[in-house]
Amino acid sequence: MPDPLLAQLAALANTSKLISPQMKFVDIAGIIKGASAGAGLGNKFLANVKEADVLLHVVRCFDDPQVIHVESTVDPVADMKTIETELLLADLQTVEKRIENQEKEKNKHKSKADAGGAQSQVDRPALYATLRAALNAGVAVSDIAWESDAQRAEVALMQLLTHKPMAYVCNVDENSIEQHNAHSQKVFDHVAAINAAPASTIPAAGAGQPAVQVQRVPRACLRVCSQLESEVQTFDSAESRAEFLAMNSLSGTSLLPILHTANRLLKNHKFYTVGEAEARAWAIQEGALAPEAAGKIHSDLQKGFVCAEVIKPGDFIKHGGDSAARAAGCMKVEGRNYAVQDGDIIVFRVSGQKGR
């Protein structure tokens, strides 16, 4: 992932070795109606989706008789709804299987325990009932307003497909880069309507069943032209690529905004370790505490964590590096409860040694 700040910090530290966080994109073929029941790539597709952290749904938003559409007509909103429905149905199957297994356990008079034998911290029957009611009503798992962190943690472990953050990428024609065509406008309007939906309640499905509180999580939406993206890669030099992009009113390729969008949906921060050997940026979730950040580097640093010595990037740059920033009193010592901030430059102190 491109990082101008990392390059600036490395220059001040006089190191030429830069290591940026990586983001892996997996191109998964589209699905058709009935995929949740095995149609098309079916379960293979859904298994691939389950492994992803964020879903980027590339939606066809161009007309071209030479490019066949599986439904014989270009209707991006209908395509979006097909994907959403198949993901909902796949999640519903997962939840129904959980309920079925739970009933079997109940009939065997076993205590409520997870696979490892530990007692669950949540009321699983109620949680599964909430999931089933929401999915049957067409509500994504990500839009359920849970009452406790324990419930959220339990749901996260299930790896449900509609629990994943989603962004829609409108693939438009070359003439629709600067402004919408009819197709991409429909997509943006549809996503805006989803994002504007007020909080709501799904009534209880039956006696003793919980009502479901719904709070829509905003979806992201982007517009790109894959045809231009493909053409720009044919140029050998950065200068010729930049000239081609400028001719098409583009300041750069779509990769950077897609990276930023995916990173935002992941709710990632970056912190930095800067030394003579290397300068490195590390991705970490917003709100993560200092010991967890240390664990990103090595598990031993998390186990032996004593404190974090933190310098803000502005101070690091202003004073020309680590030593001068420390001498100017810009280094703060933070403990276990410190929530790492985006851009922090950190030296971790651990028992018996210092870690970067």
NORQUIPE-V304285 format. One record per pair of residues at least 12 apart in sequence whose ideal C-beta (glycine too) atoms are under 7 Angstrom apart, sorted by the first residue. I is the first residue (numbers start at 1). J is the second residue. If there is no record, write none. Layout:
i=I j=J
i=I j=J
//
This chain:
i=1 j=20
i=1 j=21
i=1 j=23
i=1 j=259
i=2 j=256
i=3 j=20
i=3 j=281
i=5 j=313
i=5 j=343
i=6 j=18
i=6 j=20
i=6 j=272
i=6 j=279
i=6 j=281
i=8 j=317
i=9 j=272
i=9 j=274
i=9 j=279
i=9 j=313
i=9 j=316
i=9 j=345
i=10 j=279
i=12 j=316
i=12 j=317
i=12 j=320
i=12 j=321
i=13 j=274
i=13 j=275
i=13 j=276
i=13 j=279
i=13 j=321
i=14 j=276
i=15 j=276
i=15 j=277
i=15 j=278
i=15 j=279
i=17 j=277
i=17 j=278
i=18 j=279
i=19 j=278
i=19 j=280
i=20 j=281
i=21 j=270
i=21 j=281
i=21 j=282
i=21 j=283
i=23 j=259
i=23 j=262
i=26 j=48
i=26 j=52
i=28 j=45
i=28 j=48
i=28 j=49
i=29 j=41
i=29 j=45
i=31 j=45
i=31 j=83
i=31 j=86
i=32 j=70
i=33 j=82
i=35 j=86
i=36 j=86
i=36 j=89
i=36 j=90
i=36 j=93
i=46 j=90
i=46 j=161
i=49 j=161
i=50 j=159
i=50 j=161
i=52 j=164
i=53 j=164
i=53 j=266
i=54 j=164
i=54 j=165
i=54 j=262
i=54 j=265
i=54 j=266
i=55 j=164
i=55 j=166
i=56 j=167
i=56 j=169
i=56 j=258
i=56 j=262
i=57 j=80
i=57 j=83
i=57 j=166
i=57 j=168
i=57 j=169
i=58 j=169
i=58 j=171
i=59 j=76
i=59 j=79
i=59 j=80
i=59 j=168
i=59 j=169
i=59 j=170
i=59 j=171
i=59 j=187
i=60 j=74
i=60 j=76
i=60 j=79
i=60 j=171
i=61 j=76
i=61 j=170
i=61 j=171
i=61 j=172
i=61 j=181
i=61 j=183
i=61 j=184
i=61 j=187
i=62 j=171
i=62 j=172
i=62 j=173
i=62 j=183
i=74 j=183
i=76 j=183
i=76 j=186
i=76 j=187
i=77 j=186
i=77 j=187
i=77 j=190
i=80 j=168
i=80 j=190
i=87 j=161
i=87 j=162
i=88 j=135
i=88 j=138
i=88 j=162
i=90 j=161
i=91 j=135
i=91 j=141
i=91 j=160
i=91 j=161
i=91 j=162
i=92 j=132
i=92 j=135
i=92 j=136
i=94 j=158
i=94 j=160
i=95 j=128
i=95 j=131
i=95 j=132
i=95 j=135
i=98 j=128
i=99 j=128
i=99 j=132
i=102 j=124
i=102 j=125
i=102 j=128
i=112 j=124
i=121 j=150
i=122 j=150
i=122 j=151
i=122 j=154
i=126 j=210
i=127 j=151
i=127 j=154
i=129 j=205
i=129 j=209
i=129 j=210
i=130 j=144
i=130 j=210
i=130 j=212
i=133 j=202
i=133 j=205
i=133 j=209
i=133 j=212
i=134 j=202
i=134 j=212
i=137 j=202
i=139 j=202
i=139 j=214
i=140 j=162
i=141 j=155
i=141 j=160
i=141 j=162
i=141 j=163
i=142 j=162
i=142 j=163
i=142 j=217
i=143 j=214
i=143 j=215
i=143 j=216
i=143 j=217
i=144 j=212
i=144 j=214
i=145 j=213
i=145 j=214
i=145 j=215
i=165 j=265
i=166 j=219
i=167 j=219
i=167 j=220
i=167 j=221
i=167 j=222
i=167 j=261
i=167 j=265
i=168 j=187
i=168 j=191
i=168 j=219
i=168 j=221
i=169 j=222
i=169 j=224
i=169 j=258
i=170 j=184
i=170 j=187
i=170 j=222
i=170 j=223
i=171 j=224
i=171 j=226
i=172 j=184
i=172 j=223
i=172 j=225
i=173 j=225
i=174 j=225
i=174 j=227
i=174 j=228
i=174 j=248
i=177 j=225
i=177 j=248
i=177 j=249
i=177 j=250
i=178 j=249
i=184 j=223
i=187 j=221
i=188 j=221
i=191 j=219
i=191 j=221
i=194 j=216
i=194 j=219
i=195 j=216
i=195 j=218
i=195 j=219
i=197 j=216
i=199 j=214
i=199 j=215
i=200 j=214
i=201 j=213
i=201 j=214
i=202 j=214
i=220 j=261
i=220 j=265
i=222 j=257
i=222 j=258
i=222 j=261
i=224 j=254
i=228 j=248
i=229 j=253
i=229 j=254
i=232 j=244
i=232 j=245
i=232 j=253
i=267 j=285
i=267 j=286
i=268 j=283
i=268 j=284
i=268 j=285
i=269 j=284
i=269 j=286
i=269 j=340
i=269 j=342
i=270 j=282
i=270 j=283
i=270 j=342
i=270 j=343
i=271 j=284
i=271 j=293
i=271 j=340
i=271 j=344
i=271 j=346
i=272 j=345
i=273 j=297
i=273 j=346
i=273 j=356
i=274 j=322
i=274 j=345
i=275 j=356
i=282 j=296
i=284 j=296
i=284 j=340
i=287 j=339
i=288 j=340
i=289 j=336
i=289 j=337
i=289 j=338
i=289 j=339
i=290 j=305
i=290 j=308
i=290 j=334
i=290 j=336
i=290 j=338
i=290 j=340
i=291 j=305
i=291 j=336
i=293 j=340
i=293 j=346
i=294 j=348
i=294 j=355
i=297 j=355
i=301 j=348
i=301 j=350
i=301 j=355
i=304 j=350
i=304 j=351
i=304 j=352
i=305 j=336
i=305 j=348
i=305 j=350
i=306 j=349
i=306 j=350
i=306 j=351
i=307 j=333
i=307 j=334
i=307 j=335
i=307 j=349
i=308 j=334
i=308 j=338
i=308 j=346
i=308 j=348
i=309 j=331
i=309 j=333
i=309 j=346
i=309 j=347
i=309 j=349
i=310 j=331
i=310 j=332
i=310 j=334
i=310 j=344
i=310 j=346
i=311 j=325
i=311 j=330
i=311 j=331
i=311 j=345
i=312 j=343
i=312 j=344
i=313 j=343
i=313 j=345
i=315 j=330
i=316 j=345
//
